[in-house]
Amino acid sequence: MGISFLFSFLILALFWVIPLIMIAKSDRTHGGEKVAWILAVIFISWFAWVFYLLLAPLKQQSNA
């Protein structure tokens, strides 16, 4: 196991964690729905993140 393997593993791990961080910080969902999306990303990976971006409720616009 060389340094290139470790570097490759870290890059792949980073790409796997990015959707989790983005969903956790998002204001589009709350509570149990957010937990469900995070679990979906953990078990289904990037496909669930794409569905989250497409299907999660949009922020309500203020009527100012």
Buried (B, 14 or more C-beta within 10 A) or exposed (E): EEEEEEEEEEEEEEEEEEBBEEBEEBEBBEEEEBEEBBEBBEEEEEEBBEBBEEEBEEEEEEEE
